[in-house]
Amino acid sequence: MPATLVTAATAHKGDIGVYFSGLGAVTPLYTVTVTSRVDGQLMNVYYKEGQTVRKGELLAEIDPRPFEVQLKQAEGQLIKDQANLQNARVDLARYQELIKRNAVAEQQLATQQATVVQDEGIVKTDQAMIDSAKLNLVYSRITAPITGRVGLRLVDPGNIVLTAGNTPLMVLTQIEPISVIFTIAEDQVPAVVKRFRAGQRLQVDAYDRDLKKKLSQGYLLTLDNQIDQTTGTLKLRAIFDNKDDALFPNQFVNARLLVEEKHGVTLVPTAAIQRGTQRTFVYLVKSDNTVTVRDVTLGTTEGDNVEVVSGLVPSDVVVTTGVDKLQEGSKVNAQVSAGNVARPGS
């Protein structure tokens, strides 16, 4: 029989990662719905939709003139009441001297002391009115509470905004950094908790829906405090710097948590692995260009690579394509693929 043309690969030592995968959603660390804290007309908007703003940056302005008038009224009332307080204190000092000579009644002195205390309270109330007016002036200038990206404008300049209506002016979302909340099965939790509590910084990769494109790389930030009994899963939060804006809020992603890296293990392509009803095996190419069936025990599978725990040693050549034409002892013309098995995550 003529030799069967097959493609083969060489088993060799390499590194492979143990990953836990789960569906996740991109979730901002902070999302703030900005509303006005004072009533008035929206005069100016100082941002563009979709713009990234810094914390404390001026975003919009409510008409400040009513509050400026209130401030002037409060300041005028304070001056008036301070004058009354000063006059009451002068009268009190006079009565205190006259009482020593029994020139006035004690009741009159007590009444004057109460008048001074009352005027002091009025002055404090006036000062509070001034502080309130100044605070309203501050609130009329709406600034960014966090650094983030502004969404679409919800209220146009010229409209009247009311605190009672709680009408949002804009939504501000932190983009850099950003997090991904994803789930893992409850039987995977102990391995993650063990390494997390040991202080290891566990790498998390975010992939698109098809698990083909790697969007960003971050690390595990924290774990939830309870397992969801309905799904048997635990929520985890990973954080990404997101400098390139690859992750977008509420985007669905596949998260892959790197729990362990195995070094110096025997690796072969997953295409070489054949499975029967009760066995897992490969077609091993011998030196005489014939194949033999070799049972193998597998370990970690990652992408196109699989760890062989037993059954093969580095430098063994195994068939990857054309196995459907093979049986024990078949003669082959093996074309060995060039290159090494890629390191996971590279």
C-alpha positions as CSV (number, residue, x, y, z in Angstrom):
1,M,0.0,0.0,0.0
2,P,1.3,3.5,-0.8
3,A,2.2,5.8,2.1
4,T,-0.7,8.1,3.3
5,L,0.1,11.8,3.1
6,V,-0.6,13.3,6.6
7,T,0.4,16.4,8.5
8,A,2.1,16.0,11.8
9,A,3.5,18.0,14.7
10,T,6.3,17.5,17.2
11,A,5.5,17.4,20.9
12,H,7.7,19.6,22.9
13,K,8.1,21.3,26.3
14,G,6.4,24.6,26.8
15,D,4.2,26.7,29.1
16,I,0.4,26.7,29.2
17,G,-2.1,28.7,31.3
18,V,-5.0,27.5,33.4
19,Y,-7.9,29.8,32.6
20,F,-11.4,30.2,34.1
21,S,-13.8,31.8,31.6
22,G,-17.1,33.5,32.2
23,L,-19.5,35.9,30.5
24,G,-19.3,39.5,31.7
25,A,-20.4,43.0,31.2
26,V,-18.4,46.2,31.1
27,T,-19.4,48.2,34.2
28,P,-18.1,51.7,35.0
29,L,-16.7,52.1,38.5
30,Y,-18.6,55.4,38.8
31,T,-21.7,56.6,37.0
32,V,-23.2,59.9,38.1
33,T,-26.5,61.4,37.0
34,V,-25.9,65.2,37.3
35,T,-28.9,67.3,38.4
36,S,-29.3,70.9,39.5
37,R,-29.3,71.6,43.3
38,V,-31.1,75.0,42.7
39,D,-34.1,76.1,40.8
40,G,-33.6,78.4,37.8
41,Q,-33.0,78.9,34.1
42,L,-30.2,76.9,32.5
43,M,-28.1,79.7,30.9
44,N,-25.0,78.0,29.5
45,V,-23.6,74.6,28.8
46,Y,-19.8,74.4,28.6
47,Y,-19.3,70.8,27.4
48,K,-19.7,68.9,24.2
49,E,-21.6,65.6,24.0
50,G,-19.2,62.7,24.4
51,Q,-16.4,64.9,25.8
52,T,-14.1,63.7,28.5
53,V,-14.1,66.1,31.5
54,R,-12.0,66.4,34.6
55,K,-13.3,66.5,38.1
56,G,-14.2,70.0,39.1
57,E,-14.5,71.3,35.5
58,L,-17.4,73.7,34.9
59,L,-20.2,71.9,32.9
60,A,-23.2,74.2,33.0
61,E,-24.5,77.4,34.7
62,I,-27.9,78.3,36.2
63,D,-28.9,81.9,36.2
64,P,-27.1,83.3,39.2
65,R,-28.9,86.7,39.4
66,P,-31.7,85.7,41.8
67,F,-29.1,84.4,44.3
68,E,-27.0,87.5,43.9
69,V,-30.0,89.6,44.9
70,Q,-30.7,87.3,47.9
71,L,-27.1,87.7,49.0
72,K,-27.3,91.5,48.9
73,Q,-30.6,91.4,50.9
74,A,-29.0,89.2,53.5
75,E,-26.0,91.3,53.7
76,G,-28.1,94.5,54.2
77,Q,-30.2,92.8,56.9
78,L,-27.0,91.7,58.7
79,I,-25.7,95.3,58.8
80,K,-29.0,96.5,60.2
81,D,-29.2,93.8,62.9
82,Q,-25.5,94.3,63.8
83,A,-26.3,97.9,64.5
84,N,-29.2,96.9,66.8
85,L,-27.0,94.5,68.6
86,Q,-24.3,97.1,69.1
87,N,-26.9,99.5,70.5
88,A,-28.3,96.8,72.8
89,R,-24.9,96.1,74.1
90,V,-24.3,99.8,74.9
91,D,-27.6,99.9,76.8
92,L,-26.7,96.8,78.7
93,A,-23.3,98.2,79.8
94,R,-25.1,101.4,81.0
95,Y,-27.7,99.5,83.0
96,Q,-24.9,97.4,84.6
97,E,-23.3,100.6,85.9
98,L,-26.6,102.0,87.0
99,I,-27.6,98.9,88.9
100,K,-24.5,99.3,91.1
101,R,-26.0,102.6,92.3
102,N,-29.6,101.2,92.5
103,A,-30.6,103.7,89.7
104,V,-32.5,101.1,87.7
105,A,-34.6,98.1,88.5
106,E,-33.1,94.6,88.2
107,Q,-35.9,93.6,85.9
108,Q,-34.9,96.2,83.5
109,L,-31.3,94.9,83.5
110,A,-32.5,91.3,82.9
111,T,-34.7,92.5,80.1
112,Q,-31.8,94.2,78.4
113,Q,-29.6,91.1,78.8
114,A,-32.3,89.1,77.0
115,T,-32.5,91.7,74.3
116,V,-28.7,91.4,73.7
117,V,-29.0,87.6,73.4
118,Q,-31.9,87.9,71.1
119,D,-30.1,90.3,68.8
120,E,-27.1,88.0,68.8
121,G,-29.3,85.2,67.5
122,I,-30.8,87.4,64.8
123,V,-27.2,88.3,63.6
124,K,-26.4,84.6,63.4
125,T,-29.5,84.0,61.4
126,D,-28.6,86.8,59.0
127,Q,-25.1,85.2,58.6
128,A,-26.7,81.9,57.8
129,M,-28.8,83.6,55.2
130,I,-25.7,85.0,53.6
131,D,-24.0,81.6,53.7
132,S,-27.1,80.1,52.1
133,A,-27.1,82.7,49.3
134,K,-23.4,82.1,48.7
135,L,-23.9,78.4,48.6
136,N,-26.7,78.8,46.0
137,L,-24.3,80.8,43.9
138,V,-21.9,77.9,44.1
139,Y,-24.6,75.5,43.2
140,S,-25.6,77.6,40.2
141,R,-22.2,76.6,38.7
142,I,-22.5,72.9,38.0
143,T,-19.1,71.2,38.0
144,A,-18.1,67.6,37.2
145,P,-18.2,65.4,40.3
146,I,-15.8,62.9,38.8
147,T,-13.5,62.5,35.8
148,G,-15.3,60.8,33.0
149,R,-17.1,61.0,29.7
150,V,-20.3,63.1,29.3
151,G,-23.2,61.4,27.6
152,L,-25.9,63.1,25.4
153,R,-27.3,66.4,26.7
154,L,-30.6,65.9,28.4
155,V,-31.6,69.6,28.9
156,D,-31.0,72.5,26.5
157,P,-30.0,76.0,27.5
158,G,-33.0,78.2,28.2
159,N,-35.1,75.7,30.0
160,I,-36.1,76.0,33.6
161,V,-34.8,73.3,35.8
162,L,-36.4,72.4,39.2
163,T,-34.9,70.5,42.0
164,A,-38.3,69.0,42.9
165,G,-38.5,67.5,39.4
166,N,-35.1,65.9,39.8
167,T,-34.6,66.3,36.1
168,P,-31.1,65.1,35.0
169,L,-29.0,67.5,33.1
170,M,-26.4,64.8,31.9
171,V,-24.9,61.5,32.8
172,L,-21.2,61.3,33.6
173,T,-19.5,57.9,33.3
174,Q,-15.9,57.0,34.3
175,I,-14.2,55.3,31.4
176,E,-10.5,55.2,32.6
177,P,-10.2,52.9,34.4
178,I,-13.2,50.7,33.9
179,S,-14.3,47.3,35.2
180,V,-15.8,44.1,34.0
181,I,-18.1,42.1,36.2
182,F,-18.1,38.4,35.2
183,T,-19.0,35.0,36.8
184,I,-17.3,31.8,37.4
185,A,-18.7,28.4,38.6
186,E,-18.8,27.8,42.3
187,D,-16.5,24.8,42.1
188,Q,-13.8,27.1,40.6
189,V,-14.1,29.6,43.5
190,P,-11.7,27.9,46.0
191,A,-8.8,28.0,43.6
192,V,-9.4,31.7,42.9
193,V,-9.9,32.6,46.6
194,K,-6.7,30.8,47.6
195,R,-4.5,32.8,45.2
196,F,-6.4,36.1,45.7
197,R,-5.9,35.9,49.5
198,A,-2.3,35.0,49.0
199,G,-1.9,38.4,47.4
200,Q,-1.4,37.2,43.8
201,R,-2.4,39.7,41.1
202,L,-4.5,37.5,38.8
203,Q,-4.5,38.5,35.1
204,V,-7.9,38.9,33.4
205,D,-8.3,39.1,29.6
206,A,-11.4,40.6,28.0
207,Y,-12.4,39.0,24.6
208,D,-15.2,39.8,22.2
209,R,-18.4,37.8,21.9
210,D,-16.7,35.2,19.6
211,L,-13.7,34.8,21.8
212,K,-11.5,35.6,18.8
213,K,-10.3,39.2,19.5
214,K,-8.6,40.2,22.7
215,L,-9.9,43.6,23.6
216,S,-8.0,44.4,26.8
217,Q,-5.9,43.0,29.6
218,G,-6.4,43.8,33.3
219,Y,-6.4,42.2,36.7
220,L,-8.8,40.8,39.3
221,L,-10.0,43.6,41.7
222,T,-12.4,41.9,44.0
223,L,-14.9,39.0,44.5
224,D,-18.6,39.2,45.5
225,N,-19.5,38.1,49.0
226,Q,-22.0,35.3,48.1
227,I,-22.7,32.7,45.5
228,D,-25.9,33.0,43.4
229,Q,-27.8,29.8,44.3
230,T,-30.0,30.0,41.2
231,T,-27.0,29.9,38.8
232,G,-24.3,28.4,41.1
233,T,-21.9,31.2,40.1
234,L,-19.9,33.9,41.9
235,K,-19.5,37.4,40.6
236,L,-16.0,38.9,40.2
237,R,-14.9,42.3,39.2
238,A,-11.8,42.9,37.1
239,I,-10.3,46.3,36.4
240,F,-8.8,47.6,33.1
241,D,-7.0,50.9,32.5
242,N,-8.9,51.2,29.1
243,K,-6.5,53.9,27.8
244,D,-7.5,53.0,24.2
245,D,-11.3,53.0,25.0
246,A,-11.5,49.4,23.8
247,L,-14.2,48.6,26.5
248,F,-17.5,50.5,26.4
249,P,-20.0,50.6,29.3
250,N,-22.6,47.8,29.3
251,Q,-20.7,46.0,26.5
252,F,-20.9,42.1,26.8
253,V,-17.5,40.4,26.8
254,N,-15.9,37.1,27.6
255,A,-13.6,37.3,30.6
256,R,-10.7,34.8,31.0
257,L,-9.1,34.7,34.4
258,L,-5.6,33.3,34.5
259,V,-5.4,31.2,37.6
260,E,-2.2,29.3,37.1
261,E,0.7,28.9,34.6
262,K,2.2,25.5,34.1
263,H,5.9,25.6,33.0
264,G,7.9,22.9,31.2
265,V,5.0,20.6,30.3
266,T,4.6,18.5,27.2
267,L,2.4,20.2,24.6
268,V,0.8,19.1,21.3
269,P,-1.8,20.6,19.1
270,T,-5.4,19.7,20.1
271,A,-6.0,18.5,16.5
272,A,-3.7,15.5,17.3
273,I,-6.0,14.2,20.0
274,Q,-8.4,11.5,19.0
275,R,-11.2,10.2,21.3
276,G,-12.9,6.9,21.4
277,T,-15.7,5.6,23.5
278,Q,-13.4,4.7,26.4
279,R,-10.0,6.1,25.5
280,T,-8.1,9.2,24.4
281,F,-5.2,8.5,22.0
282,V,-2.9,9.9,19.2
283,Y,-1.3,8.4,16.1
284,L,2.4,8.4,16.9
285,V,4.7,8.4,13.9
286,K,7.6,5.9,14.4
287,S,11.0,6.1,12.9
288,D,10.1,3.6,10.1
289,N,7.3,6.0,8.9
290,T,4.5,3.9,10.2
291,V,2.0,4.9,12.9
292,T,1.0,3.3,16.1
293,V,-1.9,4.1,18.4
294,R,-0.7,5.6,21.7
295,D,-3.1,6.2,24.6
296,V,-2.5,9.6,26.3
297,T,-3.7,11.3,29.5
298,L,-4.5,15.0,29.0
299,G,-4.2,17.9,31.3
300,T,-4.9,21.6,30.6
301,T,-6.3,22.7,27.2
302,E,-5.8,26.2,26.1
303,G,-6.7,27.4,22.6
304,D,-5.1,25.1,20.0
305,N,-2.7,23.5,22.6
306,V,-3.2,20.7,25.1
307,E,-1.0,19.4,27.9
308,V,-0.2,15.7,27.7
309,V,0.4,14.4,31.2
310,S,1.4,10.9,30.1
311,G,1.8,8.9,26.9
312,L,4.1,11.2,25.1
313,V,7.5,12.8,25.5
314,P,9.0,15.8,23.9
315,S,10.2,15.1,20.3
316,D,7.5,12.6,19.7
317,V,5.8,13.2,16.3
318,V,2.0,12.9,16.2
319,V,-0.5,13.1,13.3
320,T,-2.7,16.2,13.2
321,T,-4.6,15.8,9.9
322,G,-5.4,12.8,7.8
323,V,-6.2,10.5,10.7
324,D,-9.4,9.2,9.1
325,K,-7.3,7.1,6.7
326,L,-5.1,5.6,9.4
327,Q,-5.0,2.4,11.4
328,E,-2.4,0.6,13.5
329,G,0.7,0.1,11.4
330,S,-0.3,2.3,8.5
331,K,2.6,3.7,6.5
332,V,2.6,7.5,6.2
333,N,4.4,10.3,4.5
334,A,4.4,12.8,7.4
335,Q,4.9,16.5,6.7
336,V,5.8,18.0,10.1
337,S,4.5,21.5,10.7
338,A,7.2,24.1,11.3
339,G,7.2,26.3,14.4
340,N,6.5,25.7,18.1
341,V,3.3,25.6,20.0
342,A,2.4,29.2,20.9
343,R,2.6,30.2,24.6
344,P,-1.0,30.9,25.9
345,G,-1.7,34.6,26.3
346,S,1.1,35.7,23.9
